[in-house]
């Protein structure tokens, strides 16, 4: 480096040191701006995930309701009686064929 470049560098550093509070404030403003951008991005990302989870919850709720309806229709007494009679050839026992078991 030449003498004029060293002299210029010294002048710049002295000027920066003389205005150290302004330089510090400028750096803090830049850091704050980066933090705002980062937190905005994270907030949007979490909002998007929240929306996806709400949609998944709604889908699962609908599926749960459909399963409850299916369970109710499959457990109706008349349906069970009809299947037992027709498909399994089961009949209700006569009163004379019933045996009562008593536990001591």
N, CA, C and O atoms as CSV, one atom per row, in Angstrom:
chain,resi,resn,atom,element,x,y,z
A,1,UNK,N,N,0.825,-1.176,0.000
A,1,UNK,CA,C,0.000,0.000,0.000
A,1,UNK,C,C,0.876,1.250,0.000
A,1,UNK,O,O,1.943,1.303,0.613
A,2,UNK,N,N,0.393,2.211,-0.688
A,2,UNK,CA,C,1.134,3.473,-0.758
A,2,UNK,C,C,0.789,4.335,0.447
A,2,UNK,O,O,-0.151,4.061,1.194
A,3,UNK,N,N,1.562,5.356,0.603
A,3,UNK,CA,C,1.383,6.254,1.741
A,3,UNK,C,C,0.030,6.967,1.682
A,3,UNK,O,O,-0.590,7.196,2.721
A,4,UNK,N,N,-0.430,7.317,0.489
A,4,UNK,CA,C,-1.729,8.007,0.368
A,4,UNK,C,C,-2.889,7.064,0.707
A,4,UNK,O,O,-3.894,7.498,1.269
A,5,UNK,N,N,-2.755,5.796,0.373
A,5,UNK,CA,C,-3.810,4.831,0.705
A,5,UNK,C,C,-3.867,4.596,2.206
A,5,UNK,O,O,-4.953,4.495,2.777
A,6,UNK,N,N,-2.708,4.507,2.851
A,6,UNK,CA,C,-2.666,4.354,4.306
A,6,UNK,C,C,-3.248,5.588,4.986
A,6,UNK,O,O,-3.966,5.481,5.980
A,7,UNK,N,N,-2.937,6.734,4.452
A,7,UNK,CA,C,-3.447,7.982,4.994
A,7,UNK,C,C,-4.973,8.037,4.854
A,7,UNK,O,O,-5.675,8.451,5.777
A,8,UNK,N,N,-5.474,7.616,3.694
A,8,UNK,CA,C,-6.918,7.615,3.447
A,8,UNK,C,C,-7.615,6.622,4.367
A,8,UNK,O,O,-8.689,6.906,4.897
A,9,UNK,N,N,-6.999,5.455,4.555
A,9,UNK,CA,C,-7.576,4.450,5.447
A,9,UNK,C,C,-7.632,4.983,6.870
A,9,UNK,O,O,-8.627,4.784,7.568
A,10,UNK,N,N,-6.588,5.648,7.300
A,10,UNK,CA,C,-6.558,6.217,8.641
A,10,UNK,C,C,-7.652,7.273,8.808
A,10,UNK,O,O,-8.305,7.339,9.850
A,11,UNK,N,N,-7.844,8.086,7.789
A,11,UNK,CA,C,-8.886,9.130,7.842
A,11,UNK,C,C,-10.276,8.503,7.940
A,11,UNK,O,O,-11.119,8.961,8.711
A,12,UNK,N,N,-10.506,7.452,7.151
A,12,UNK,CA,C,-11.822,6.784,7.183
A,12,UNK,C,C,-12.069,6.175,8.549
A,12,UNK,O,O,-13.153,6.327,9.111
A,13,UNK,N,N,-11.072,5.485,9.089
A,13,UNK,CA,C,-11.229,4.870,10.416
A,13,UNK,C,C,-11.433,5.926,11.495
A,13,UNK,O,O,-12.231,5.715,12.408
A,14,UNK,N,N,-10.752,7.028,11.417
A,14,UNK,CA,C,-10.943,8.107,12.389
A,14,UNK,C,C,-12.351,8.683,12.274
A,14,UNK,O,O,-12.995,8.994,13.276
A,15,UNK,N,N,-12.814,8.816,11.040
A,15,UNK,CA,C,-14.163,9.348,10.828
A,15,UNK,C,C,-15.215,8.373,11.378
A,15,UNK,O,O,-16.195,8.782,12.000
A,16,UNK,N,N,-14.989,7.091,11.136
A,16,UNK,CA,C,-15.920,6.086,11.678
A,16,UNK,C,C,-15.900,6.106,13.205
A,16,UNK,O,O,-16.947,6.010,13.845
A,17,UNK,N,N,-14.709,6.230,13.783
A,17,UNK,CA,C,-14.612,6.256,15.232
A,17,UNK,C,C,-15.277,7.507,15.800
A,17,UNK,O,O,-15.895,7.453,16.863
A,18,UNK,N,N,-15.158,8.600,15.115
A,18,UNK,CA,C,-15.783,9.843,15.580
A,18,UNK,C,C,-17.308,9.722,15.535
A,18,UNK,O,O,-18.006,10.338,16.341
A,19,UNK,N,N,-17.812,8.943,14.609
A,19,UNK,CA,C,-19.262,8.759,14.474
A,19,UNK,C,C,-19.671,7.330,14.879
A,19,UNK,O,O,-20.540,6.720,14.256
A,20,UNK,N,N,-19.032,6.821,15.922
A,20,UNK,CA,C,-19.259,5.432,16.324
A,20,UNK,C,C,-20.714,5.164,16.707
A,20,UNK,O,O,-21.220,4.068,16.461
A,21,UNK,N,N,-21.384,6.127,17.295
A,21,UNK,CA,C,-22.788,5.928,17.683
A,21,UNK,C,C,-23.684,5.831,16.448
A,21,UNK,O,O,-24.634,5.049,16.431
A,22,UNK,N,N,-23.395,6.595,15.450
A,22,UNK,CA,C,-24.184,6.533,14.212
A,22,UNK,C,C,-23.969,5.185,13.514
A,22,UNK,O,O,-24.911,4.582,13.001
A,23,UNK,N,N,-22.715,4.725,13.502
A,23,UNK,CA,C,-22.413,3.427,12.888
A,23,UNK,C,C,-23.115,2.315,13.662
A,23,UNK,O,O,-23.703,1.412,13.067
A,24,UNK,N,N,-23.051,2.385,14.986
A,24,UNK,CA,C,-23.720,1.389,15.823
A,24,UNK,C,C,-25.228,1.401,15.589
A,24,UNK,O,O,-25.842,0.342,15.461
A,25,UNK,N,N,-25.819,2.574,15.533
A,25,UNK,CA,C,-27.258,2.678,15.277
A,25,UNK,C,C,-27.620,2.142,13.891
A,25,UNK,O,O,-28.651,1.490,13.729
A,26,UNK,N,N,-26.790,2.408,12.905
A,26,UNK,CA,C,-27.048,1.889,11.560
A,26,UNK,C,C,-26.997,0.363,11.550
A,26,UNK,O,O,-27.829,-0.287,10.917
A,27,UNK,N,N,-26.016,-0.204,12.255
A,27,UNK,CA,C,-25.944,-1.665,12.348
A,27,UNK,C,C,-27.152,-2.249,13.075
A,27,UNK,O,O,-27.681,-3.288,12.678
A,28,UNK,N,N,-27.583,-1.580,14.132
A,28,UNK,CA,C,-28.758,-2.049,14.871
A,28,UNK,C,C,-30.024,-1.979,14.015
A,28,UNK,O,O,-30.876,-2.865,14.079
A,29,UNK,N,N,-30.137,-0.923,13.218
A,29,UNK,CA,C,-31.293,-0.807,12.317
A,29,UNK,C,C,-31.288,-1.940,11.296
A,29,UNK,O,O,-32.335,-2.515,10.997
A,30,UNK,N,N,-30.114,-2.262,10.762
A,30,UNK,CA,C,-30.010,-3.363,9.792
A,30,UNK,C,C,-30.363,-4.708,10.440
A,30,UNK,O,O,-31.084,-5.515,9.854
A,31,UNK,N,N,-29.853,-4.938,11.644
A,31,UNK,CA,C,-30.184,-6.174,12.355
A,31,UNK,C,C,-31.680,-6.254,12.657
A,31,UNK,O,O,-32.286,-7.320,12.548
A,32,UNK,N,N,-32.262,-5.132,13.034
A,32,UNK,CA,C,-33.698,-5.097,13.309
A,32,UNK,C,C,-34.494,-5.407,12.044
A,32,UNK,O,O,-35.482,-6.140,12.098
A,33,UNK,N,N,-34.076,-4.861,10.920
A,33,UNK,CA,C,-34.775,-5.120,9.654
A,33,UNK,C,C,-34.690,-6.606,9.291
A,33,UNK,O,O,-35.674,-7.198,8.848
A,34,UNK,N,N,-33.519,-7.199,9.481
A,34,UNK,CA,C,-33.371,-8.632,9.198
A,34,UNK,C,C,-34.248,-9.457,10.138
A,34,UNK,O,O,-34.852,-10.443,9.714
A,35,UNK,N,N,-34.321,-9.064,11.406
A,35,UNK,CA,C,-35.162,-9.775,12.374
A,35,UNK,C,C,-36.635,-9.673,11.999
A,35,UNK,O,O,-37.375,-10.647,12.140
A,36,UNK,N,N,-37.069,-8.519,11.528
A,36,UNK,CA,C,-38.468,-8.343,11.113
A,36,UNK,C,C,-38.796,-9.246,9.923
A,36,UNK,O,O,-39.849,-9.883,9.894
A,37,UNK,N,N,-37.905,-9.297,8.962
A,37,UNK,CA,C,-38.120,-10.152,7.790
A,37,UNK,C,C,-38.180,-11.618,8.214
A,37,UNK,O,O,-39.048,-12.362,7.758
A,38,UNK,N,N,-37.270,-12.031,9.075
A,38,UNK,CA,C,-37.220,-13.423,9.534
A,38,UNK,C,C,-38.490,-13.796,10.302
A,38,UNK,O,O,-39.087,-14.842,10.046
A,39,UNK,N,N,-38.904,-12.938,11.245
A,39,UNK,CA,C,-40.099,-13.261,12.029
A,39,UNK,C,C,-41.355,-13.238,11.167
A,39,UNK,O,O,-42.277,-14.017,11.408
A,40,UNK,N,N,-41.409,-12.376,10.181
A,40,UNK,CA,C,-42.558,-12.376,9.255
A,40,UNK,C,C,-42.609,-13.677,8.472
A,40,UNK,O,O,-43.675,-14.266,8.293
A,41,UNK,N,N,-41.458,-14.116,8.012
A,41,UNK,CA,C,-41.394,-15.378,7.268
A,41,UNK,C,C,-41.833,-16.552,8.154
A,41,UNK,O,O,-42.623,-17.392,7.725
A,42,UNK,N,N,-41.328,-16.607,9.368
A,42,UNK,CA,C,-41.700,-17.690,10.285
A,42,UNK,C,C,-43.192,-17.636,10.604
A,42,UNK,O,O,-43.847,-18.677,10.665
A,43,UNK,N,N,-43.729,-16.453,10.807
A,43,UNK,CA,C,-45.157,-16.322,11.086
A,43,UNK,C,C,-46.008,-16.827,9.934
A,43,UNK,O,O,-47.004,-17.518,10.150
A,44,UNK,N,N,-45.622,-16.487,8.716
A,44,UNK,CA,C,-46.365,-16.980,7.549
A,44,UNK,C,C,-46.257,-18.492,7.422
A,44,UNK,O,O,-47.228,-19.163,7.072
A,45,UNK,N,N,-45.079,-19.024,7.707
A,45,UNK,CA,C,-44.880,-20.466,7.620
A,45,UNK,C,C,-45.766,-21.185,8.640
A,45,UNK,O,O,-46.411,-22.181,8.311
A,46,UNK,N,N,-45.798,-20.678,9.881
A,46,UNK,CA,C,-46.621,-21.307,10.914
A,46,UNK,C,C,-48.110,-21.138,10.630
A,46,UNK,O,O,-48.903,-22.026,10.942
A,47,UNK,N,N,-48.492,-20.026,10.053
A,47,UNK,CA,C,-49.893,-19.835,9.677
A,47,UNK,C,C,-50.300,-20.836,8.605
A,47,UNK,O,O,-51.402,-21.384,8.651
A,48,UNK,N,N,-49.427,-21.076,7.650
A,48,UNK,CA,C,-49.698,-22.060,6.605
A,48,UNK,C,C,-49.827,-23.458,7.204
A,48,UNK,O,O,-50.735,-24.207,6.843
A,49,UNK,N,N,-48.929,-23.811,8.111
A,49,UNK,CA,C,-49.018,-25.118,8.768
A,49,UNK,C,C,-50.300,-25.234,9.576
A,49,UNK,O,O,-50.930,-26.291,9.591
A,50,UNK,N,N,-50.690,-24.169,10.243
A,50,UNK,CA,C,-51.921,-24.158,11.039
A,50,UNK,C,C,-53.130,-24.426,10.134
A,50,UNK,O,O,-54.007,-25.216,10.482
A,51,UNK,N,N,-53.170,-23.767,8.979
A,51,UNK,CA,C,-54.274,-23.979,8.046
A,51,UNK,C,C,-54.319,-25.431,7.567
A,51,UNK,O,O,-55.397,-26.017,7.464
A,52,UNK,N,N,-53.163,-26.007,7.276
A,52,UNK,CA,C,-53.119,-27.407,6.841
A,52,UNK,C,C,-53.603,-28.332,7.949
A,52,UNK,O,O,-54.324,-29.293,7.683
A,53,UNK,N,N,-53.215,-28.052,9.180
A,53,UNK,CA,C,-53.661,-28.882,10.299
A,53,UNK,C,C,-55.165,-28.752,10.530
A,53,UNK,O,O,-55.828,-29.731,10.876
A,54,UNK,N,N,-55.700,-27.557,10.342
A,54,UNK,CA,C,-57.151,-27.384,10.479
A,54,UNK,C,C,-57.903,-28.168,9.408
A,54,UNK,O,O,-58.938,-28.772,9.691
A,55,UNK,N,N,-57.385,-28.161,8.176
A,55,UNK,CA,C,-58.005,-28.933,7.114
A,55,UNK,C,C,-57.937,-30.425,7.407
A,55,UNK,O,O,-58.902,-31.150,7.165
A,56,UNK,N,N,-56.817,-30.881,7.921
A,56,UNK,CA,C,-56.665,-32.298,8.290
A,56,UNK,C,C,-57.632,-32.664,9.414
A,56,UNK,O,O,-58.235,-33.737,9.395
A,57,UNK,N,N,-57.776,-31.768,10.396
A,57,UNK,CA,C,-58.714,-32.017,11.485
A,57,UNK,C,C,-60.138,-32.136,10.967
A,57,UNK,O,O,-60.884,-33.021,11.386
A,58,UNK,N,N,-60.517,-31.242,10.053
A,58,UNK,CA,C,-61.860,-31.289,9.486
A,58,UNK,C,C,-62.078,-32.581,8.702
A,58,UNK,O,O,-63.146,-33.187,8.784
A,59,UNK,N,N,-61.062,-33.004,7.938
A,59,UNK,CA,C,-61.175,-34.243,7.175
A,59,UNK,C,C,-61.337,-35.440,8.108
A,59,UNK,O,O,-62.156,-36.325,7.858
A,60,UNK,N,N,-60.552,-35.462,9.182
A,60,UNK,CA,C,-60.648,-36.562,10.139
A,60,UNK,C,C,-61.980,-36.538,10.888
A,60,UNK,O,O,-62.532,-37.591,11.209
A,61,UNK,N,N,-62.492,-35.350,11.163
A,61,UNK,CA,C,-63.792,-35.234,11.836
A,61,UNK,C,C,-64.902,-35.794,10.949
A,61,UNK,O,O,-65.786,-36.503,11.430
A,62,UNK,N,N,-64.856,-35.477,9.665
A,62,UNK,CA,C,-65.858,-36.004,8.730
A,62,UNK,C,C,-65.749,-37.524,8.641
A,62,UNK,O,O,-66.760,-38.227,8.637
A,63,UNK,N,N,-64.525,-38.020,8.571
A,63,UNK,CA,C,-64.336,-39.475,8.511
A,63,UNK,C,C,-64.851,-40.141,9.785
A,63,UNK,O,O,-65.467,-41.205,9.721
A,64,UNK,N,N,-64.605,-39.524,10.942
A,64,UNK,CA,C,-65.080,-40.054,12.217
A,64,UNK,C,C,-66.614,-40.109,12.243
A,64,UNK,O,O,-67.195,-41.098,12.690
A,65,UNK,N,N,-67.253,-39.063,11.773
A,65,UNK,CA,C,-68.722,-39.059,11.748
A,65,UNK,C,C,-69.262,-40.143,10.827
A,65,UNK,O,O,-70.249,-40.805,11.150
A,66,UNK,N,N,-68.617,-40.324,9.683
A,66,UNK,CA,C,-69.043,-41.389,8.770
A,66,UNK,C,C,-68.866,-42.764,9.407
A,66,UNK,O,O,-69.709,-43.644,9.232
A,67,UNK,N,N,-67.787,-42.949,10.136
A,67,UNK,CA,C,-67.566,-44.229,10.805
A,67,UNK,C,C,-68.591,-44.468,11.905
A,67,UNK,O,O,-69.037,-45.598,12.107
A,68,UNK,N,N,-68.965,-43.409,12.618
A,68,UNK,CA,C,-70.010,-43.556,13.635
A,68,UNK,C,C,-71.343,-43.956,13.004
A,68,UNK,O,O,-72.053,-44.819,13.522
A,69,UNK,N,N,-71.672,-43.320,11.882
A,69,UNK,CA,C,-72.919,-43.678,11.200
A,69,UNK,C,C,-72.874,-45.126,10.720
A,69,UNK,O,O,-73.865,-45.847,10.829
A,70,UNK,N,N,-71.743,-45.549,10.198
A,70,UNK,CA,C,-71.612,-46.926,9.735
A,70,UNK,C,C,-71.728,-47.900,10.904
A,70,UNK,O,O,-72.361,-48.950,10.789
A,71,UNK,N,N,-71.119,-47.546,12.019
A,71,UNK,CA,C,-71.206,-48.410,13.201
A,71,UNK,C,C,-72.654,-48.526,13.675
A,71,UNK,O,O,-73.110,-49.618,14.016
A,72,UNK,N,N,-73.366,-47.425,13.697
A,72,UNK,CA,C,-74.763,-47.450,14.133
A,72,UNK,C,C,-75.614,-48.297,13.198
A,72,UNK,O,O,-76.468,-49.062,13.646
A,73,UNK,N,N,-75.380,-48.158,11.898
A,73,UNK,CA,C,-76.200,-48.930,10.960
A,73,UNK,C,C,-75.864,-50.421,11.035
A,73,UNK,O,O,-76.747,-51.260,10.856
A,74,UNK,N,N,-74.612,-50.757,11.296
A,74,UNK,CA,C,-74.225,-52.167,11.380
A,74,UNK,C,C,-74.625,-52.803,12.700
A,74,UNK,O,O,-74.709,-54.028,12.787
A,75,UNK,N,N,-74.868,-52.017,13.713
A,75,UNK,CA,C,-75.215,-52.589,15.017
A,75,UNK,C,C,-76.717,-52.536,15.313
A,75,UNK,O,O,-77.121,-52.789,16.448
A,76,UNK,N,N,-77.534,-52.220,14.342
A,76,UNK,CA,C,-78.976,-52.214,14.556
A,76,UNK,C,C,-79.453,-53.635,14.835
A,76,UNK,O,O,-79.016,-54.590,14.193
A,77,UNK,N,N,-80.347,-53.754,15.795
A,77,UNK,CA,C,-80.821,-55.067,16.238
A,77,UNK,C,C,-81.485,-55.843,15.096
A,77,UNK,O,O,-81.254,-57.042,14.940
A,78,UNK,N,N,-82.298,-55.165,14.310
A,78,UNK,CA,C,-83.009,-55.867,13.232
A,78,UNK,C,C,-82.030,-56.404,12.192
A,78,UNK,O,O,-82.239,-57.490,11.653
A,79,UNK,N,N,-80.982,-55.670,11.910
A,79,UNK,CA,C,-79.985,-56.136,10.936
A,79,UNK,C,C,-79.251,-57.360,11.470
A,79,UNK,O,O,-79.043,-58.327,10.738
A,80,UNK,N,N,-78.858,-57.324,12.737
A,80,UNK,CA,C,-78.149,-58.457,13.327
A,80,UNK,C,C,-79.055,-59.688,13.354
A,80,UNK,O,O,-78.604,-60.794,13.056
A,81,UNK,N,N,-80.315,-59.507,13.707
A,81,UNK,CA,C,-81.256,-60.625,13.726
A,81,UNK,C,C,-81.430,-61.208,12.333
A,81,UNK,O,O,-81.441,-62.429,12.170
A,82,UNK,N,N,-81.565,-60.363,11.340
A,82,UNK,CA,C,-81.740,-60.822,9.966
A,82,UNK,C,C,-80.519,-61.603,9.471
A,82,UNK,O,O,-80.670,-62.654,8.850
A,83,UNK,N,N,-79.324,-61.103,9.738
A,83,UNK,CA,C,-78.110,-61.799,9.311
A,83,UNK,C,C,-77.980,-63.129,10.043
A,83,UNK,O,O,-77.634,-64.140,9.431
A,84,UNK,N,N,-78.256,-63.142,11.363
A,84,UNK,CA,C,-78.145,-64.387,12.128
A,84,UNK,C,C,-79.137,-65.430,11.619
A,84,UNK,O,O,-78.806,-66.614,11.550
A,85,UNK,N,N,-80.339,-65.008,11.265
A,85,UNK,CA,C,-81.355,-65.943,10.801
A,85,UNK,C,C,-81.066,-66.441,9.395
A,85,UNK,O,O,-81.126,-67.645,9.143
A,86,UNK,N,N,-80.753,-65.535,8.472
A,86,UNK,CA,C,-80.603,-65.917,7.067
A,86,UNK,C,C,-79.231,-66.514,6.750
A,86,UNK,O,O,-79.149,-67.570,6.123
A,87,UNK,N,N,-78.179,-65.864,7.166
A,87,UNK,CA,C,-76.848,-66.294,6.748
A,87,UNK,C,C,-76.260,-67.369,7.659
A,87,UNK,O,O,-75.521,-68.237,7.196
A,88,UNK,N,N,-76.580,-67.315,8.942
A,88,UNK,CA,C,-75.974,-68.254,9.889
A,88,UNK,C,C,-76.947,-69.340,10.346
A,88,UNK,O,O,-76.571,-70.222,11.119
A,89,UNK,N,N,-78.187,-69.283,9.875
A,89,UNK,CA,C,-79.235,-70.251,10.250
A,89,UNK,C,C,-79.395,-70.365,11.764
A,89,UNK,O,O,-79.517,-71.464,12.305
A,90,UNK,N,N,-79.393,-69.255,12.418
A,90,UNK,CA,C,-79.558,-69.234,13.871
A,90,UNK,C,C,-81.007,-68.891,14.188
A,90,UNK,O,O,-81.645,-68.112,13.480
A,91,UNK,N,N,-81.510,-69.476,15.251
A,91,UNK,CA,C,-82.871,-69.194,15.715
A,91,UNK,C,C,-82.845,-68.932,17.207
A,91,UNK,O,O,-81.946,-69.376,17.922
A,92,UNK,N,N,-83.831,-68.216,17.648
A,92,UNK,CA,C,-83.943,-67.946,19.080
A,92,UNK,C,C,-84.374,-69.249,19.762
A,92,UNK,O,O,-85.278,-69.928,19.275
A,93,UNK,N,N,-83.737,-69.604,20.880
A,93,UNK,CA,C,-84.115,-70.861,21.545
A,93,UNK,C,C,-85.501,-70.757,22.178
A,93,UNK,O,O,-85.935,-69.685,22.598
A,94,UNK,N,N,-86.159,-71.864,22.232
A,94,UNK,CA,C,-87.470,-71.919,22.887
A,94,UNK,C,C,-87.265,-71.851,24.394
A,94,UNK,O,O,-86.198,-72.201,24.899
A,95,UNK,N,N,-88.300,-71.395,25.114
A,95,UNK,CA,C,-88.148,-71.295,26.580
A,95,UNK,C,C,-87.796,-72.638,27.229
A,95,UNK,O,O,-87.069,-72.668,28.222
A,96,UNK,N,N,-88.300,-73.737,26.686
A,96,UNK,CA,C,-88.009,-75.042,27.293
A,96,UNK,C,C,-86.556,-75.468,27.067
A,96,UNK,O,O,-86.029,-76.317,27.787
A,97,UNK,N,N,-85.906,-74.859,26.044
A,97,UNK,CA,C,-84.518,-75.219,25.745
A,97,UNK,C,C,-83.504,-74.324,26.474
A,97,UNK,O,O,-82.300,-74.572,26.409
A,98,UNK,N,N,-83.981,-73.307,27.153
A,98,UNK,CA,C,-83.086,-72.400,27.860
A,98,UNK,C,C,-82.631,-73.052,29.171
A,98,UNK,O,O,-83.404,-73.733,29.845
A,99,UNK,N,N,-81.371,-72.827,29.511
A,99,UNK,CA,C,-80.806,-73.350,30.756
A,99,UNK,C,C,-80.283,-72.168,31.554
A,99,UNK,O,O,-79.535,-71.339,31.036
A,100,UNK,N,N,-80.679,-72.096,32.810
A,100,UNK,CA,C,-80.242,-71.017,33.683
A,100,UNK,C,C,-79.093,-71.546,34.529
A,100,UNK,O,O,-79.218,-72.581,35.184
A,101,UNK,N,N,-78.009,-70.852,34.513
A,101,UNK,CA,C,-76.831,-71.233,35.287
A,101,UNK,C,C,-76.716,-70.284,36.468
A,101,UNK,O,O,-76.695,-69.065,36.298
A,102,UNK,N,N,-76.642,-70.840,37.644
A,102,UNK,CA,C,-76.519,-70.016,38.865
A,102,UNK,C,C,-75.099,-70.171,39.396
A,102,UNK,O,O,-74.585,-71.284,39.506
A,103,UNK,N,N,-74.493,-69.078,39.713
A,103,UNK,CA,C,-73.142,-69.069,40.264
A,103,UNK,C,C,-73.251,-69.021,41.776
A,103,UNK,O,O,-73.936,-68.152,42.317
A,104,UNK,N,N,-72.587,-69.940,42.471
A,104,UNK,CA,C,-72.712,-69.950,43.952
A,104,UNK,C,C,-72.061,-68.748,44.603
A,104,UNK,O,O,-72.085,-68.620,45.827
